[in-house]
Amino acid sequence: MITWKLPDLDSSNSDYERNESLQEEKTQMADESLITAIKIVSEIRRANQFNVYFRKNQMVQRFGNVTRPYLTFGLHLGWTIQGSIGSDNKIDACYLSPHLQIATRLE
């Protein structure tokens, strides 16, 4: 999972041009996210280095005649709450949101 912090639109502020600029920035980031996902999938499909790996007997026995990795993405714009879970040695980020669940379902 990858998350981005997008700029907040200020609904109480009457500065229309600033809010319009922030909205354009959010749209650009969403567009670039989609383009990045498409590029990742296309580069993985073009990579021939995986062919040797997926022809190994262990891989064929476990996954069948899979000839390339299968990637999926779920992109969604929404809010989330970020929290930290872990110990003194390791900390992981945890995200909670109904929007996150939508992205997971899309994926």
Distance bins in CASP14 RR format, pairs under 12 A and 6 or more apart:
PFRMAT RR
TARGET T0000
AUTHOR 0000-0000-0000
RMODE 2
METHOD distances of the structure
MODEL  1
1 73 0 0 0 0 0 1 0 0 0 0 0
1 74 0 0 0 0 1 0 0 0 0 0 0
1 75 0 0 0 0 0 1 0 0 0 0 0
1 76 0 0 0 0 0 1 0 0 0 0 0
1 80 0 0 0 0 1 0 0 0 0 0 0
1 82 0 0 0 0 0 1 0 0 0 0 0
1 92 0 0 0 0 0 1 0 0 0 0 0
1 93 0 0 0 0 1 0 0 0 0 0 0
1 94 0 0 0 0 0 1 0 0 0 0 0
1 95 1 0 0 1 0 0 0 0 0 0 0
1 97 0 0 0 0 0 1 0 0 0 0 0
1 100 1 0 0 1 0 0 0 0 0 0 0
1 103 0 0 0 0 1 0 0 0 0 0 0
1 104 0 0 0 0 1 0 0 0 0 0 0
1 107 0 0 0 0 1 0 0 0 0 0 0
2 29 0 0 0 0 0 1 0 0 0 0 0
2 32 0 0 0 0 0 1 0 0 0 0 0
2 33 0 0 0 0 1 0 0 0 0 0 0
2 36 0 0 0 0 1 0 0 0 0 0 0
2 37 0 0 0 0 1 0 0 0 0 0 0
2 40 0 0 0 0 0 1 0 0 0 0 0
2 73 0 0 0 0 1 0 0 0 0 0 0
2 74 0 0 0 0 0 1 0 0 0 0 0
2 75 0 0 0 0 1 0 0 0 0 0 0
2 76 0 0 0 0 0 1 0 0 0 0 0
2 93 0 0 0 0 0 1 0 0 0 0 0
2 95 0 0 0 0 0 1 0 0 0 0 0
2 100 0 0 0 0 0 1 0 0 0 0 0
2 103 0 0 0 0 0 1 0 0 0 0 0
2 107 0 0 0 0 0 1 0 0 0 0 0
3 29 0 0 0 0 0 1 0 0 0 0 0
3 33 0 0 0 0 0 1 0 0 0 0 0
3 75 0 0 0 0 0 1 0 0 0 0 0
3 76 0 0 0 0 0 1 0 0 0 0 0
3 77 0 0 0 0 0 1 0 0 0 0 0
3 78 0 0 0 0 0 1 0 0 0 0 0
3 79 0 0 0 0 0 1 0 0 0 0 0
3 80 1 0 0 1 0 0 0 0 0 0 0
3 81 0 0 0 0 0 1 0 0 0 0 0
3 82 1 0 0 1 0 0 0 0 0 0 0
3 83 0 0 0 0 0 1 0 0 0 0 0
3 93 0 0 0 0 1 0 0 0 0 0 0
3 94 0 0 0 0 0 1 0 0 0 0 0
3 95 1 0 0 1 0 0 0 0 0 0 0
3 97 0 0 0 0 0 1 0 0 0 0 0
3 99 0 0 0 0 0 1 0 0 0 0 0
3 100 0 0 0 0 1 0 0 0 0 0 0
3 103 0 0 0 0 1 0 0 0 0 0 0
4 25 0 0 0 0 0 1 0 0 0 0 0
4 26 0 0 0 0 1 0 0 0 0 0 0
4 28 0 0 0 0 0 1 0 0 0 0 0
4 29 1 0 1 0 0 0 0 0 0 0 0
4 30 0 0 0 0 1 0 0 0 0 0 0
4 32 0 0 0 0 1 0 0 0 0 0 0
4 33 1 0 0 1 0 0 0 0 0 0 0
4 36 0 0 0 0 0 1 0 0 0 0 0
4 75 0 0 0 0 0 1 0 0 0 0 0
4 76 0 0 0 0 0 1 0 0 0 0 0
4 77 0 0 0 0 1 0 0 0 0 0 0
4 78 0 0 0 0 0 1 0 0 0 0 0
4 80 0 0 0 0 0 1 0 0 0 0 0
4 82 0 0 0 0 0 1 0 0 0 0 0
5 25 0 0 0 0 0 1 0 0 0 0 0
5 26 0 0 0 0 0 1 0 0 0 0 0
5 29 0 0 0 0 1 0 0 0 0 0 0
5 78 0 0 0 0 0 1 0 0 0 0 0
5 79 0 0 0 0 0 1 0 0 0 0 0
5 80 0 0 0 0 0 1 0 0 0 0 0
5 82 0 0 0 0 1 0 0 0 0 0 0
6 22 0 0 0 0 1 0 0 0 0 0 0
6 23 0 0 0 0 0 1 0 0 0 0 0
6 24 0 0 0 0 0 1 0 0 0 0 0
6 25 1 0 0 1 0 0 0 0 0 0 0
6 26 1 0 1 0 0 0 0 0 0 0 0
6 27 0 0 0 0 0 1 0 0 0 0 0
6 28 0 0 0 0 0 1 0 0 0 0 0
6 29 1 0 0 1 0 0 0 0 0 0 0
6 30 0 0 0 0 1 0 0 0 0 0 0
6 32 0 0 0 0 0 1 0 0 0 0 0
6 33 0 0 0 0 0 1 0 0 0 0 0
6 77 1 0 0 1 0 0 0 0 0 0 0
6 78 0 0 0 0 1 0 0 0 0 0 0
6 79 0 0 0 0 1 0 0 0 0 0 0
6 80 0 0 0 0 0 1 0 0 0 0 0
7 18 0 0 0 0 1 0 0 0 0 0 0
7 19 0 0 0 0 1 0 0 0 0 0 0
7 20 0 0 0 0 0 1 0 0 0 0 0
7 21 0 0 0 0 1 0 0 0 0 0 0
7 22 1 0 1 0 0 0 0 0 0 0 0
7 23 0 0 0 0 1 0 0 0 0 0 0
7 24 0 0 0 0 0 1 0 0 0 0 0
7 25 1 0 1 0 0 0 0 0 0 0 0
7 26 1 0 0 1 0 0 0 0 0 0 0
7 27 0 0 0 0 0 1 0 0 0 0 0
7 28 0 0 0 0 0 1 0 0 0 0 0
7 29 0 0 0 0 1 0 0 0 0 0 0
8 18 0 0 0 0 0 1 0 0 0 0 0
8 19 0 0 0 0 1 0 0 0 0 0 0
8 22 1 0 0 1 0 0 0 0 0 0 0
8 23 0 0 0 0 0 1 0 0 0 0 0
8 25 0 0 0 0 0 1 0 0 0 0 0
8 26 0 0 0 0 1 0 0 0 0 0 0
8 78 0 0 0 0 0 1 0 0 0 0 0
8 79 0 0 0 0 0 1 0 0 0 0 0
9 15 0 0 0 0 0 1 0 0 0 0 0
9 16 0 0 0 0 0 1 0 0 0 0 0
9 18 0 0 0 0 1 0 0 0 0 0 0
9 19 1 0 1 0 0 0 0 0 0 0 0
9 20 0 0 0 0 1 0 0 0 0 0 0
9 21 0 0 0 0 0 1 0 0 0 0 0
9 22 1 0 1 0 0 0 0 0 0 0 0
9 23 1 0 0 1 0 0 0 0 0 0 0
9 24 0 0 0 0 0 1 0 0 0 0 0
9 25 0 0 0 0 0 1 0 0 0 0 0
9 26 0 0 0 0 1 0 0 0 0 0 0
9 27 0 0 0 0 0 1 0 0 0 0 0
10 16 0 0 0 0 0 1 0 0 0 0 0
10 17 0 0 0 0 0 1 0 0 0 0 0
10 18 1 0 0 1 0 0 0 0 0 0 0
10 19 1 0 0 1 0 0 0 0 0 0 0
10 20 0 0 0 0 0 1 0 0 0 0 0
10 21 0 0 0 0 0 1 0 0 0 0 0
10 22 0 0 0 0 1 0 0 0 0 0 0
10 23 0 0 0 0 0 1 0 0 0 0 0
11 18 0 0 0 0 0 1 0 0 0 0 0
11 19 0 0 0 0 1 0 0 0 0 0 0
11 22 0 0 0 0 0 1 0 0 0 0 0
11 23 0 0 0 0 0 1 0 0 0 0 0
12 19 0 0 0 0 0 1 0 0 0 0 0
13 19 1 0 0 1 0 0 0 0 0 0 0
13 20 0 0 0 0 0 1 0 0 0 0 0
13 22 0 0 0 0 0 1 0 0 0 0 0
15 21 0 0 0 0 1 0 0 0 0 0 0
15 22 0 0 0 0 1 0 0 0 0 0 0
16 22 0 0 0 0 0 1 0 0 0 0 0
16 23 0 0 0 0 0 1 0 0 0 0 0
17 23 0 0 0 0 0 1 0 0 0 0 0
17 24 0 0 0 0 0 1 0 0 0 0 0
18 24 0 0 0 0 0 1 0 0 0 0 0
18 25 0 0 0 0 0 1 0 0 0 0 0
19 25 0 0 0 0 0 1 0 0 0 0 0
19 26 0 0 0 0 0 1 0 0 0 0 0
20 26 0 0 0 0 0 1 0 0 0 0 0
20 27 0 0 0 0 0 1 0 0 0 0 0
21 27 0 0 0 0 0 1 0 0 0 0 0
21 28 0 0 0 0 0 1 0 0 0 0 0
22 28 0 0 0 0 0 1 0 0 0 0 0
22 29 0 0 0 0 0 1 0 0 0 0 0
23 29 0 0 0 0 0 1 0 0 0 0 0
23 30 0 0 0 0 0 1 0 0 0 0 0
23 77 0 0 0 0 0 1 0 0 0 0 0
24 30 0 0 0 0 0 1 0 0 0 0 0
24 31 0 0 0 0 0 1 0 0 0 0 0
25 31 0 0 0 0 0 1 0 0 0 0 0
25 32 0 0 0 0 0 1 0 0 0 0 0
26 32 0 0 0 0 0 1 0 0 0 0 0
26 33 0 0 0 0 0 1 0 0 0 0 0
26 77 1 0 0 1 0 0 0 0 0 0 0
26 78 0 0 0 0 0 1 0 0 0 0 0
27 33 0 0 0 0 0 1 0 0 0 0 0
27 34 0 0 0 0 0 1 0 0 0 0 0
27 77 0 0 0 0 1 0 0 0 0 0 0
28 34 0 0 0 0 0 1 0 0 0 0 0
28 35 0 0 0 0 0 1 0 0 0 0 0
29 35 0 0 0 0 0 1 0 0 0 0 0
29 36 0 0 0 0 0 1 0 0 0 0 0
29 75 0 0 0 0 0 1 0 0 0 0 0
29 77 0 0 0 0 1 0 0 0 0 0 0
30 36 0 0 0 0 0 1 0 0 0 0 0
30 37 0 0 0 0 0 1 0 0 0 0 0
30 75 1 0 0 1 0 0 0 0 0 0 0
30 76 0 0 0 0 1 0 0 0 0 0 0
30 77 1 0 1 0 0 0 0 0 0 0 0
30 78 0 0 0 0 0 1 0 0 0 0 0
31 37 0 0 0 0 0 1 0 0 0 0 0
31 38 0 0 0 0 0 1 0 0 0 0 0
31 75 0 0 0 0 0 1 0 0 0 0 0
31 77 0 0 0 0 0 1 0 0 0 0 0
32 38 0 0 0 0 0 1 0 0 0 0 0
32 39 0 0 0 0 0 1 0 0 0 0 0
32 75 0 0 0 0 0 1 0 0 0 0 0
33 39 0 0 0 0 0 1 0 0 0 0 0
33 40 0 0 0 0 0 1 0 0 0 0 0
33 73 0 0 0 0 1 0 0 0 0 0 0
33 74 0 0 0 0 1 0 0 0 0 0 0
33 75 1 0 1 0 0 0 0 0 0 0 0
33 76 0 0 0 0 1 0 0 0 0 0 0
33 77 0 0 0 0 1 0 0 0 0 0 0
33 103 0 0 0 0 0 1 0 0 0 0 0
34 40 0 0 0 0 0 1 0 0 0 0 0
34 41 0 0 0 0 0 1 0 0 0 0 0
34 73 0 0 0 0 1 0 0 0 0 0 0
34 74 0 0 0 0 0 1 0 0 0 0 0
34 75 1 0 0 1 0 0 0 0 0 0 0
34 76 0 0 0 0 0 1 0 0 0 0 0
34 77 0 0 0 0 0 1 0 0 0 0 0
35 41 0 0 0 0 0 1 0 0 0 0 0
35 42 0 0 0 0 0 1 0 0 0 0 0
35 73 0 0 0 0 0 1 0 0 0 0 0
35 75 0 0 0 0 0 1 0 0 0 0 0
36 42 0 0 0 0 0 1 0 0 0 0 0
36 43 0 0 0 0 0 1 0 0 0 0 0
36 73 0 0 0 0 1 0 0 0 0 0 0
36 75 0 0 0 0 1 0 0 0 0 0 0
37 43 0 0 0 0 0 1 0 0 0 0 0
37 44 0 0 0 0 0 1 0 0 0 0 0
37 71 0 0 0 0 1 0 0 0 0 0 0
37 72 0 0 0 0 1 0 0 0 0 0 0
37 73 1 0 1 0 0 0 0 0 0 0 0
37 74 1 0 0 1 0 0 0 0 0 0 0
37 75 1 0 0 1 0 0 0 0 0 0 0
37 76 0 0 0 0 0 1 0 0 0 0 0
37 103 0 0 0 0 0 1 0 0 0 0 0
37 106 0 0 0 0 0 1 0 0 0 0 0
37 107 0 0 0 0 0 1 0 0 0 0 0
38 44 0 0 0 0 0 1 0 0 0 0 0
38 45 0 0 0 0 0 1 0 0 0 0 0
38 71 0 0 0 0 0 1 0 0 0 0 0
38 73 0 0 0 0 1 0 0 0 0 0 0
38 75 0 0 0 0 0 1 0 0 0 0 0
39 45 0 0 0 0 0 1 0 0 0 0 0
39 46 0 0 0 0 0 1 0 0 0 0 0
39 71 0 0 0 0 0 1 0 0 0 0 0
39 73 0 0 0 0 0 1 0 0 0 0 0
40 46 0 0 0 0 0 1 0 0 0 0 0
40 47 0 0 0 0 0 1 0 0 0 0 0
40 69 0 0 0 0 0 1 0 0 0 0 0
40 71 1 0 0 1 0 0 0 0 0 0 0
40 72 0 0 0 0 0 1 0 0 0 0 0
40 73 1 0 0 1 0 0 0 0 0 0 0
40 75 0 0 0 0 0 1 0 0 0 0 0
41 47 0 0 0 0 0 1 0 0 0 0 0
41 68 0 0 0 0 0 1 0 0 0 0 0
41 69 0 0 0 0 1 0 0 0 0 0 0
41 70 0 0 0 0 1 0 0 0 0 0 0
41 71 1 0 1 0 0 0 0 0 0 0 0
41 72 0 0 0 0 1 0 0 0 0 0 0
41 73 1 0 0 1 0 0 0 0 0 0 0
41 74 0 0 0 0 0 1 0 0 0 0 0
42 68 0 0 0 0 0 1 0 0 0 0 0
42 71 0 0 0 0 0 1 0 0 0 0 0
43 49 0 0 0 0 0 1 0 0 0 0 0
43 50 0 0 0 0 0 1 0 0 0 0 0
43 68 0 0 0 0 0 1 0 0 0 0 0
43 69 0 0 0 0 0 1 0 0 0 0 0
43 71 0 0 0 0 0 1 0 0 0 0 0
44 50 1 0 0 1 0 0 0 0 0 0 0
44 68 1 0 0 1 0 0 0 0 0 0 0
44 69 1 0 1 0 0 0 0 0 0 0 0
44 70 0 0 0 0 1 0 0 0 0 0 0
44 71 1 0 1 0 0 0 0 0 0 0 0
44 72 0 0 0 0 0 1 0 0 0 0 0
44 73 0 0 0 0 0 1 0 0 0 0 0
45 51 0 0 0 0 0 1 0 0 0 0 0
45 67 0 0 0 0 0 1 0 0 0 0 0
45 68 1 0 0 1 0 0 0 0 0 0 0
45 69 0 0 0 0 1 0 0 0 0 0 0
45 70 0 0 0 0 1 0 0 0 0 0 0
45 71 0 0 0 0 1 0 0 0 0 0 0
46 68 0 0 0 0 1 0 0 0 0 0 0
46 69 0 0 0 0 0 1 0 0 0 0 0
47 53 0 0 0 0 0 1 0 0 0 0 0
47 54 0 0 0 0 0 1 0 0 0 0 0
47 67 0 0 0 0 0 1 0 0 0 0 0
47 68 0 0 0 0 1 0 0 0 0 0 0
47 69 0 0 0 0 1 0 0 0 0 0 0
47 71 0 0 0 0 0 1 0 0 0 0 0
48 54 0 0 0 0 0 1 0 0 0 0 0
48 55 0 0 0 0 0 1 0 0 0 0 0
48 67 0 0 0 0 0 1 0 0 0 0 0
48 68 0 0 0 0 1 0 0 0 0 0 0
49 55 0 0 0 0 0 1 0 0 0 0 0
49 68 0 0 0 0 0 1 0 0 0 0 0
49 69 0 0 0 0 0 1 0 0 0 0 0
50 56 0 0 0 0 0 1 0 0 0 0 0
50 59 0 0 0 0 0 1 0 0 0 0 0
50 66 0 0 0 0 1 0 0 0 0 0 0
50 67 0 0 0 0 1 0 0 0 0 0 0
50 68 1 0 1 0 0 0 0 0 0 0 0
50 69 1 0 1 0 0 0 0 0 0 0 0
50 70 0 0 0 0 0 1 0 0 0 0 0
50 71 0 0 0 0 0 1 0 0 0 0 0
51 59 0 0 0 0 0 1 0 0 0 0 0
51 66 0 0 0 0 0 1 0 0 0 0 0
51 67 1 0 0 1 0 0 0 0 0 0 0
51 68 1 0 0 1 0 0 0 0 0 0 0
51 69 0 0 0 0 0 1 0 0 0 0 0
52 59 0 0 0 0 0 1 0 0 0 0 0
52 67 0 0 0 0 0 1 0 0 0 0 0
52 68 0 0 0 0 0 1 0 0 0 0 0
53 59 1 0 0 1 0 0 0 0 0 0 0
53 60 0 0 0 0 0 1 0 0 0 0 0
53 63 0 0 0 0 0 1 0 0 0 0 0
53 66 0 0 0 0 0 1 0 0 0 0 0
53 67 0 0 0 0 0 1 0 0 0 0 0
53 68 0 0 0 0 1 0 0 0 0 0 0
53 69 0 0 0 0 1 0 0 0 0 0 0
54 60 1 0 0 1 0 0 0 0 0 0 0
54 61 0 0 0 0 0 1 0 0 0 0 0
54 62 0 0 0 0 0 1 0 0 0 0 0
54 63 1 0 0 1 0 0 0 0 0 0 0
54 64 0 0 0 0 1 0 0 0 0 0 0
54 65 0 0 0 0 1 0 0 0 0 0 0
54 66 1 0 1 0 0 0 0 0 0 0 0
54 67 1 0 1 0 0 0 0 0 0 0 0
54 68 1 0 0 1 0 0 0 0 0 0 0
54 69 1 0 0 1 0 0 0 0 0 0 0
54 70 0 0 0 0 0 1 0 0 0 0 0
55 61 0 0 0 0 0 1 0 0 0 0 0
55 63 0 0 0 0 0 1 0 0 0 0 0
55 64 0 0 0 0 0 1 0 0 0 0 0
55 65 0 0 0 0 1 0 0 0 0 0 0
55 66 0 0 0 0 1 0 0 0 0 0 0
55 67 0 0 0 0 1 0 0 0 0 0 0
55 68 0 0 0 0 0 1 0 0 0 0 0
56 62 0 0 0 0 1 0 0 0 0 0 0
56 63 0 0 0 0 0 1 0 0 0 0 0
56 64 0 0 0 0 0 1 0 0 0 0 0
56 66 0 0 0 0 0 1 0 0 0 0 0
57 63 0 0 0 0 0 1 0 0 0 0 0
57 64 0 0 0 0 0 1 0 0 0 0 0
58 64 0 0 0 0 0 1 0 0 0 0 0
59 65 0 0 0 0 1 0 0 0 0 0 0
59 66 1 0 0 1 0 0 0 0 0 0 0
59 67 0 0 0 0 0 1 0 0 0 0 0
59 68 0 0 0 0 0 1 0 0 0 0 0
59 69 0 0 0 0 0 1 0 0 0 0 0
60 66 0 0 0 0 1 0 0 0 0 0 0
60 67 0 0 0 0 0 1 0 0 0 0 0
63 69 0 0 0 0 0 1 0 0 0 0 0
63 70 0 0 0 0 1 0 0 0 0 0 0
70 107 0 0 0 0 0 1 0 0 0 0 0
71 107 0 0 0 0 1 0 0 0 0 0 0
72 103 0 0 0 0 0 1 0 0 0 0 0
72 104 0 0 0 0 0 1 0 0 0 0 0
72 105 0 0 0 0 0 1 0 0 0 0 0
72 106 0 0 0 0 1 0 0 0 0 0 0
72 107 1 0 1 0 0 0 0 0 0 0 0
73 103 0 0 0 0 1 0 0 0 0 0 0
73 104 0 0 0 0 0 1 0 0 0 0 0
73 106 0 0 0 0 1 0 0 0 0 0 0
73 107 1 0 0 1 0 0 0 0 0 0 0
74 99 0 0 0 0 0 1 0 0 0 0 0
74 100 0 0 0 0 0 1 0 0 0 0 0
74 101 0 0 0 0 0 1 0 0 0 0 0
74 102 0 0 0 0 1 0 0 0 0 0 0
74 103 1 0 1 0 0 0 0 0 0 0 0
74 104 1 0 0 1 0 0 0 0 0 0 0
74 105 0 0 0 0 1 0 0 0 0 0 0
74 106 1 0 1 0 0 0 0 0 0 0 0
74 107 1 1 0 0 0 0 0 0 0 0 0
75 99 0 0 0 0 0 1 0 0 0 0 0
75 100 0 0 0 0 0 1 0 0 0 0 0
75 102 0 0 0 0 1 0 0 0 0 0 0
75 103 1 0 0 1 0 0 0 0 0 0 0
75 104 0 0 0 0 0 1 0 0 0 0 0
75 105 0 0 0 0 0 1 0 0 0 0 0
75 106 1 0 0 1 0 0 0 0 0 0 0
75 107 0 0 0 0 1 0 0 0 0 0 0
76 95 0 0 0 0 0 1 0 0 0 0 0
76 97 0 0 0 0 1 0 0 0 0 0 0
76 98 0 0 0 0 0 1 0 0 0 0 0
76 99 1 0 1 0 0 0 0 0 0 0 0
76 100 1 0 0 1 0 0 0 0 0 0 0
76 101 0 0 0 0 1 0 0 0 0 0 0
76 102 1 0 1 0 0 0 0 0 0 0 0
76 103 1 1 0 0 0 0 0 0 0 0 0
76 104 0 0 0 0 1 0 0 0 0 0 0
76 105 0 0 0 0 1 0 0 0 0 0 0
76 106 1 0 0 1 0 0 0 0 0 0 0
76 107 0 0 0 0 1 0 0 0 0 0 0
77 97 0 0 0 0 0 1 0 0 0 0 0
77 99 1 0 0 1 0 0 0 0 0 0 0
77 100 0 0 0 0 0 1 0 0 0 0 0
77 102 0 0 0 0 1 0 0 0 0 0 0
77 103 0 0 0 0 1 0 0 0 0 0 0
77 106 0 0 0 0 0 1 0 0 0 0 0
78 95 0 0 0 0 0 1 0 0 0 0 0
78 97 1 0 0 1 0 0 0 0 0 0 0
78 98 0 0 0 0 1 0 0 0 0 0 0
78 99 1 1 0 0 0 0 0 0 0 0 0
78 100 0 0 0 0 1 0 0 0 0 0 0
78 101 0 0 0 0 0 1 0 0 0 0 0
78 102 0 0 0 0 1 0 0 0 0 0 0
78 103 0 0 0 0 1 0 0 0 0 0 0
79 95 0 0 0 0 0 1 0 0 0 0 0
79 96 0 0 0 0 0 1 0 0 0 0 0
79 97 1 0 1 0 0 0 0 0 0 0 0
79 98 0 0 0 0 1 0 0 0 0 0 0
79 99 1 0 0 1 0 0 0 0 0 0 0
79 100 0 0 0 0 1 0 0 0 0 0 0
79 102 0 0 0 0 0 1 0 0 0 0 0
79 103 0 0 0 0 0 1 0 0 0 0 0
80 93 0 0 0 0 0 1 0 0 0 0 0
80 94 0 0 0 0 1 0 0 0 0 0 0
80 95 1 0 1 0 0 0 0 0 0 0 0
80 96 1 0 0 1 0 0 0 0 0 0 0
80 97 1 1 0 0 0 0 0 0 0 0 0
80 98 0 0 0 0 1 0 0 0 0 0 0
80 99 1 0 0 1 0 0 0 0 0 0 0
80 100 1 0 1 0 0 0 0 0 0 0 0
80 101 0 0 0 0 0 1 0 0 0 0 0
80 102 0 0 0 0 0 1 0 0 0 0 0
80 103 0 0 0 0 1 0 0 0 0 0 0
80 104 0 0 0 0 0 1 0 0 0 0 0
81 93 0 0 0 0 0 1 0 0 0 0 0
81 94 0 0 0 0 1 0 0 0 0 0 0
81 95 1 0 0 1 0 0 0 0 0 0 0
81 96 1 0 1 0 0 0 0 0 0 0 0
81 97 1 0 0 1 0 0 0 0 0 0 0
81 98 0 0 0 0 0 1 0 0 0 0 0
81 99 0 0 0 0 0 1 0 0 0 0 0
81 100 0 0 0 0 1 0 0 0 0 0 0
82 91 0 0 0 0 0 1 0 0 0 0 0
82 92 0 0 0 0 0 1 0 0 0 0 0
82 93 1 0 1 0 0 0 0 0 0 0 0
82 94 1 0 0 1 0 0 0 0 0 0 0
82 95 1 0 1 0 0 0 0 0 0 0 0
82 96 0 0 0 0 1 0 0 0 0 0 0
82 97 0 0 0 0 1 0 0 0 0 0 0
82 100 0 0 0 0 0 1 0 0 0 0 0
83 91 0 0 0 0 1 0 0 0 0 0 0
83 92 0 0 0 0 1 0 0 0 0 0 0
83 93 1 0 0 1 0 0 0 0 0 0 0
83 94 1 0 1 0 0 0 0 0 0 0 0
83 95 1 0 0 1 0 0 0 0 0 0 0
83 96 1 0 0 1 0 0 0 0 0 0 0
83 97 0 0 0 0 0 1 0 0 0 0 0
84 90 0 0 0 0 0 1 0 0 0 0 0
84 91 1 0 1 0 0 0 0 0 0 0 0
84 92 1 0 0 1 0 0 0 0 0 0 0
84 93 1 0 0 1 0 0 0 0 0 0 0
84 94 1 0 0 1 0 0 0 0 0 0 0
84 95 0 0 0 0 0 1 0 0 0 0 0
85 91 1 0 0 1 0 0 0 0 0 0 0
85 92 1 0 1 0 0 0 0 0 0 0 0
85 93 1 0 0 1 0 0 0 0 0 0 0
85 94 1 0 1 0 0 0 0 0 0 0 0
85 95 0 0 0 0 0 1 0 0 0 0 0
85 96 0 0 0 0 0 1 0 0 0 0 0
86 92 1 0 0 1 0 0 0 0 0 0 0
86 93 0 0 0 0 0 1 0 0 0 0 0
86 94 0 0 0 0 1 0 0 0 0 0 0
93 100 0 0 0 0 0 1 0 0 0 0 0
94 100 0 0 0 0 0 1 0 0 0 0 0
95 101 0 0 0 0 0 1 0 0 0 0 0
95 103 0 0 0 0 1 0 0 0 0 0 0
95 104 0 0 0 0 0 1 0 0 0 0 0
96 104 0 0 0 0 0 1 0 0 0 0 0
97 103 0 0 0 0 1 0 0 0 0 0 0
97 104 0 0 0 0 0 1 0 0 0 0 0
98 104 0 0 0 0 0 1 0 0 0 0 0
98 105 0 0 0 0 0 1 0 0 0 0 0
99 105 0 0 0 0 0 1 0 0 0 0 0
99 106 0 0 0 0 0 1 0 0 0 0 0
100 106 0 0 0 0 0 1 0 0 0 0 0
100 107 0 0 0 0 0 1 0 0 0 0 0
101 107 0 0 0 0 0 1 0 0 0 0 0
END
